[in-house]
């Protein structure tokens, strides 16, 4: 008889979502869906607000990656006030970059060590009472301490550049409202161990070695789990380098052929469409030239390392070369390798932070510029989870009249659904039964993308975990509640 499995909510991700898996009368998986069930309202209730409020308002989407929204909105409003990308003062540009790379450091550390590593280090089938950050502390106190301090360092960078660790106000249309004092700079460069940038670089490198050691012992799992070909999209610097703050849009297919060849993101609507499906509040973006069925793509660490040509920092570049050699230079389509890519980016972020801290421009006093007004602007950054689009229109009364936000998790909507389906087919087809290991493997597939569902929706309230097997007549055959 037909059955339906529901997992609600998915755990160890930011925000709320659920998974449904439908099996036919023979117990074979027919359909798998990752649902975003909460309404997303930011694009509507920001309308009518003064444009200069946007960088502060939109970051309320999230408490984990507010810097991404803060900077994407600020970049869009830079265009509105007549100082688009590359036209800010040197101090403003570099302060924003320092803020952004501090966020990448703290977010990547949070995701890998606190959210993802329990599945690797403690086992996907481990008791959930143990398979969590507390279990990591019990397993390796020093590793857990490093994780906390890596995130703390990134948060302190954000505090020094944005004025607050969460929902800061540093970026304003046309620039920044503060520089970095020599005292702040020296605290990060020369602070007492372990809170200095050289220690962060060393720990980031050690994290890559940790993952490589696990990969060597679990190659089949890491390489095969939820692996499937896809397109990949990200910003790259004009010379093809990895860049989280600014660049041009590039997309490649599963073989590395370019689909979007370094186009201006101000024209993103010419290249990117969004499909609406009845069973999710989250849209499904796609590359228009390929159509809805073939044009979906991945964003985030895996995609960024597939689209860029090199990484502009020496230690991360060396790791990038080893990473690329593993697939003979071809794009990497293995979902769990996203964690490897994420840790390379962690190292790169630490290296860039040090480079910026040594730059005297951060003590400059020219912070804001303006120019001829424009009626609309687009701002893009590479958020920790992937490419983030902010698009606003502003009327003559300085009011926002239109807002379109395509967040990283929205860009990854289709690949997350495909990852869920891969797990369902490979764990349920032979024995359609709810087990703790089965539930967690579905979540492991989703967690690889580090989704921020609260960014993709406007989540309200707290949902329990209620998983049921239901037959075609609606009778509950098995139910587990947390």
Steps between C-alpha positions, in 0.01 A plus 500: 500500500612860437675680784609851586787587733514850650802647681410826673704702579844431360751548783844659534424759231404865535122538468216253450408258221364152447556203269237273347584170333233311305526124439283297263313177575821302448690717749710676236575870535293699251546857616710693752452864589668752728224743601538854628165554665528845658412820317779738398398864536809721486460589132158647583532675833820681403303684231433859596802524730778755432777347290769569761323267744539197271846385616378492860148366437569208270766344722222422749433203274767313696712504813763265355593678176369858540824644361423348159163675477643819650770520233288383205240767578770762553654413164162536329448838666852607400373484142192704593714778653735501201808313626482148368753218547860611473413864568498500881791651689785258567425507873130423454564220251760329719301543820206328334725221380642454849147480641396247235802273535457510878147375445619223268747390767245483780222346291714227345642413842151485648364279226779248475584450865161550666249382238676260261790339687282296740386291201859432399682467830223327695332308217178544306338216695608622843244570770369857440547564871874469431517609135519874563741771606500372858615165365783676315609665825506159672691346209764772454496796737789674323326477162178638648693786660665587169158505333363744756804729479504501119141618501572749780784653299276547197230654716752743649599607148133567426467701822800715407371571149120502536466635855311189621559127471143447376300749292771764481479838332847548351410503129295796372403595143820628344746362754556438870440692823825399672859399436724260695703656778866405550405351839238275339743399226777411744264296716428270204858491374689475828241389752590253770487139382279348386296805392718631220477456125807275466340248735177513299693423181671204668172360635327540163777297340465234769127476429575411138735226619223370727262469209762341277573242767131411526471489121794260471328256735149545357561564133199309365260680733637850443532461123176314433248652740245715311737547207339614176596724204383861498570849378688736734475879538690767693669835489863496390747786485552635148823301474320180603616503863282402794340814646225513760426874482486598133545373146316380192253214468638171369320169459641167382338166426592164652788464253639849557367664184402864554129579489526858627833649400579772753193718452412822685271412790310827459341317206419183695133504390615428144657175617320376812131405530299378799243222487215470752376157608179445694651296783767745622518870586859497378556568129711291262756713309637388165721623217264624232705383202469138623136513606327397822570126479873518417598845623511440875836542670690480826655791690728510803849367577478205257378724218752776572793260477354362177461839333816684608839459335715558808494621861693823568670394825797262513397234753145469371627490141720203587200323652290595196752335270477176698121526502482550122745219430264257674256540209772550236404865469135428421213644708440316825140374525532310829272659760705413806807655340324830570645469851852468356440809286356684800814439704724621218291817501541519877878505452474754216284728716758497778779581254306789347416638845871515580577669168231762564610562858847588371353754254533862619194600298286364786605800709388745229242767572326528160205274556202603282448617141193593299431565133212532253187323629367187328146357528613145576798290596610139532741377767662155503734333746610145557338418835635201694226287344536638147408779262263761648300737276348827626309718252316822594314780324467842664261784409553876504390518863786267602257213568566139402234395250628153408725244665609165360724279713635170370684354796760227495268233635243585233764451233572157649134398519501252212833334588384457862187329372709273280729417791198403710372280218838330467494409869140382484566272203817358653370443853131420463452299181610168651344552843246784528531553872563807712824467692713756676779439248262555208368825647848631563628413153225713348612785723870438423421551130327830574762615751774472238352817350495674840151632422367807675127449472429813700673695222290330235175547695365692795488224759277537804466274802643163587394172342534150647643200316210275398581224250220274377456216252152532349330259258292596197184510713655739750557243773811560712718190485789631710563826681795647690477830690770714662 
